[in-house]
Amino acid sequence: MVHLGSDERKNGDTCLAEVSNEKLEFEPFEKKLAYLLKYDGILSDQIIRWSNEEGVDYPGRLGNITQCRKGDCRTNTSGRWIATVDLQVGGPYEIYSATKELSFRKPFAILAEVGSIDSTYFDKYSMPKRMLAFAMGLSDMKAWSRGMFEESFTPLCEAMFGSHDSCSDFAKSNTGIEETYIRSAGRVSAMCNDRTRNVTRHIYRRAFQEKFESVEVKPN
């Protein structure tokens, strides 16, 4: 599978400014991308694309698998689609409920989104407990009320993390991760810098890179 996400597109202008002053044209870019991925043996039914939230028609858009969050996921689920639950939003019951609601609709897969949380903030923002709530939402049990969820979450949490770890208080909380941390311009800039300059992230084979440099896409 290849994931072509939303943040790379939305934040792409900053990255592209490092190499060009021209605005990226979507259709030629998609054509070149399709050619290169096919060259590497990757076809459209292996490509995951973020849901088209803006509602613009992109005839040449690659990817037969749609990824979306709760609230954005389409009602027509006849095709292959992947649901995403943002673990940064809301408390454990909200995470559990969102996961359970999406699981009933039988997506191809359900992903837990942790955003740009690094190891420093992993425990501070209780990501392991948030993952537990997500896992409970994936269970085959029927949907629980808030009270039933809290009663079930607390002993599981204590068994995993210890009785001293404020599991009961966390089960009752409704607080997500600080919006200022998630969306801070500094973190977006740092991610962009890492993705464009860190040579260890260039994982393509030499032949693929040479092919990339040689491809020219002519307009229709």
C-alpha positions as CSV (number, residue, x, y, z in Angstrom):
1,M,0.0,0.0,0.0
2,V,1.0,3.6,-0.7
3,H,-0.5,6.5,1.3
4,L,-0.9,9.8,-0.4
5,G,-2.2,12.0,2.4
6,S,-3.9,15.3,3.0
7,D,-1.3,17.1,5.1
8,E,1.4,16.7,2.4
9,R,-0.9,18.4,-0.1
10,K,-2.2,21.2,2.2
11,N,1.2,22.0,3.6
12,G,3.0,21.4,0.3
13,D,3.3,25.1,-0.7
14,T,5.9,25.7,2.0
15,C,7.9,22.7,0.9
16,L,7.7,23.6,-2.8
17,A,8.8,27.1,-2.1
18,E,12.2,25.7,-1.2
19,V,12.7,24.5,-4.8
20,S,10.4,26.5,-7.0
21,N,8.4,29.7,-7.1
22,E,5.8,28.2,-9.4
23,K,2.5,26.9,-8.1
24,L,2.2,23.1,-8.5
25,E,-0.2,22.1,-11.3
26,F,-2.2,19.1,-10.1
27,E,-2.9,17.2,-13.3
28,P,0.7,17.0,-14.7
29,F,1.9,16.0,-11.2
30,E,-0.7,13.2,-11.0
31,K,0.3,11.9,-14.4
32,K,3.9,11.8,-13.5
33,L,3.1,10.2,-10.2
34,A,1.0,7.5,-11.9
35,Y,3.8,6.7,-14.4
36,L,6.4,6.4,-11.7
37,L,4.3,4.3,-9.3
38,K,3.3,2.0,-12.2
39,Y,7.0,1.7,-13.0
40,D,7.6,0.6,-9.5
41,G,4.8,-2.0,-9.7
42,I,2.2,0.0,-7.7
43,L,-1.3,0.3,-9.2
44,S,-4.2,2.5,-8.3
45,D,-5.9,-0.2,-6.2
46,Q,-2.9,-0.1,-3.9
47,I,-3.0,3.6,-3.4
48,I,-4.8,5.2,-0.4
49,R,-6.0,8.8,-0.9
50,W,-7.5,11.2,1.7
51,S,-11.2,12.0,1.2
52,N,-11.9,14.9,-1.2
53,E,-13.2,17.3,1.5
54,E,-13.3,20.3,-0.8
55,G,-15.6,18.6,-3.3
56,V,-13.5,19.5,-6.4
57,D,-13.5,17.1,-9.3
58,Y,-10.0,15.8,-10.1
59,P,-10.5,13.5,-13.1
60,G,-6.8,12.3,-13.1
61,R,-6.7,11.6,-9.3
62,L,-4.9,8.4,-8.4
63,G,-6.0,5.9,-5.7
64,N,-9.0,3.6,-5.5
65,I,-9.0,3.5,-1.7
66,T,-10.4,6.5,0.2
67,Q,-9.3,7.4,3.7
68,C,-11.6,9.5,5.9
69,R,-12.3,10.5,9.5
70,K,-15.6,10.2,11.3
71,G,-17.9,12.9,10.0
72,D,-16.2,13.0,6.6
73,C,-16.6,9.3,5.7
74,R,-19.1,8.9,2.8
75,T,-22.3,7.1,3.3
76,N,-21.8,5.0,0.2
77,T,-19.4,2.3,1.4
78,S,-19.6,0.0,-1.7
79,G,-15.9,0.6,-2.5
80,R,-12.8,0.1,-0.5
81,W,-12.3,2.7,2.2
82,I,-10.3,3.2,5.3
83,A,-11.6,4.9,8.4
84,T,-9.4,7.0,10.7
85,V,-10.0,7.9,14.3
86,D,-8.1,10.9,15.6
87,L,-6.8,10.0,19.1
88,Q,-6.0,13.6,19.7
89,V,-9.6,14.7,19.8
90,G,-11.8,14.3,22.8
91,G,-11.6,12.0,25.8
92,P,-11.5,8.1,25.9
93,Y,-15.3,7.7,25.5
94,E,-15.4,10.0,22.5
95,I,-12.5,7.9,20.9
96,Y,-14.3,4.7,21.8
97,S,-17.6,5.9,20.4
98,A,-16.1,7.2,17.1
99,T,-14.3,3.9,16.6
100,K,-17.4,1.8,17.4
101,E,-19.6,3.8,15.0
102,L,-17.1,3.4,12.1
103,S,-16.5,-0.3,12.9
104,F,-20.2,-1.0,12.4
105,R,-19.9,0.2,8.8
106,K,-17.3,-2.4,7.9
107,P,-14.4,-0.4,6.4
108,F,-11.5,-2.1,4.8
109,A,-9.4,-1.0,7.9
110,I,-9.6,1.4,10.8
111,L,-6.5,3.4,11.7
112,A,-5.6,5.3,14.9
113,E,-4.2,8.7,14.1
114,V,-1.7,10.0,16.6
115,G,-0.6,13.1,14.6
116,S,2.8,14.6,15.3
117,I,3.1,13.4,19.0
118,D,6.7,12.5,19.7
119,S,8.2,10.4,22.5
120,T,8.4,13.4,24.8
121,Y,4.7,14.0,24.8
122,F,3.6,10.4,24.4
123,D,2.9,9.8,28.1
124,K,2.1,13.4,28.9
125,Y,-1.0,13.2,26.6
126,S,-1.9,9.6,27.7
127,M,-1.5,8.1,24.2
128,P,-1.4,4.5,25.6
129,K,-4.7,5.0,27.3
130,R,-6.2,6.6,24.2
131,M,-5.1,3.6,22.3
132,L,-6.8,1.3,24.8
133,A,-10.1,3.2,24.2
134,F,-9.5,2.8,20.4
135,A,-8.9,-0.9,20.9
136,M,-12.1,-1.3,22.9
137,G,-14.0,0.4,20.1
138,L,-12.8,-2.3,17.7
139,S,-14.2,-5.1,19.9
140,D,-17.2,-7.2,18.7
141,M,-19.3,-6.2,21.7
142,K,-22.3,-4.0,21.3
143,A,-21.9,-0.3,21.8
144,W,-21.7,0.7,25.5
145,S,-23.2,3.8,27.3
146,R,-20.7,6.1,28.9
147,G,-21.2,4.5,32.3
148,M,-20.7,1.0,31.0
149,F,-17.6,2.1,29.1
150,E,-16.0,3.8,32.2
151,E,-16.7,0.7,34.3
152,S,-15.0,-1.6,31.7
153,F,-12.2,0.8,30.8
154,T,-10.9,1.3,34.4
155,P,-10.0,-2.3,35.3
156,L,-8.5,-2.9,31.9
157,C,-6.4,0.3,32.2
158,E,-5.2,-0.6,35.7
159,A,-4.3,-4.1,34.6
160,M,-2.1,-2.7,31.8
161,F,-0.7,0.4,33.5
162,G,-1.1,-0.1,37.2
163,S,-3.7,1.0,39.7
164,H,-1.7,4.1,40.6
165,D,-2.1,5.5,37.1
166,S,-5.3,7.5,37.5
167,C,-7.3,5.3,35.1
168,S,-10.6,6.0,36.7
169,D,-10.2,9.8,36.4
170,F,-9.0,9.4,32.8
171,A,-12.0,7.3,31.9
172,K,-14.3,10.1,32.9
173,S,-12.3,12.9,31.2
174,N,-13.5,14.6,28.0
175,T,-10.3,16.5,27.2
176,G,-8.4,16.1,24.0
177,I,-4.8,17.2,23.2
178,E,-4.2,20.9,23.2
179,E,-5.1,22.3,19.8
180,T,-2.1,24.7,20.0
181,Y,0.2,21.8,20.2
182,I,-1.4,19.8,17.3
183,R,-1.5,22.7,14.8
184,S,1.4,24.8,15.8
185,A,3.2,26.4,12.9
186,G,6.5,25.5,14.3
187,R,5.7,21.8,14.2
188,V,4.4,22.0,10.7
189,S,7.6,23.8,9.6
190,A,9.8,21.2,11.4
191,M,7.9,18.3,9.7
192,C,8.3,20.0,6.3
193,N,12.1,20.5,6.9
194,D,12.5,16.9,8.0
195,R,10.6,15.5,5.0
196,T,12.5,17.5,2.5
197,R,16.1,17.6,3.9
198,N,16.6,14.4,5.9
199,V,18.5,12.1,3.5
200,T,17.7,9.1,5.6
201,R,14.1,9.3,4.4
202,H,15.0,8.8,0.8
203,I,14.2,5.1,0.5
204,Y,13.7,4.7,-3.2
205,R,16.0,2.5,-5.2
206,R,18.5,4.2,-7.4
207,A,16.8,3.1,-10.6
208,F,13.5,4.6,-9.4
209,Q,15.2,7.9,-8.7
210,E,16.9,8.0,-12.1
211,K,13.5,7.3,-13.7
212,F,11.9,10.1,-11.7
213,E,14.5,12.6,-13.0
214,S,14.0,11.5,-16.6
215,V,10.2,11.6,-16.8
216,E,8.6,14.5,-18.7
217,V,4.8,14.9,-18.8
218,K,3.4,16.8,-21.8
219,P,0.1,18.7,-21.4
220,N,-2.9,17.3,-23.3
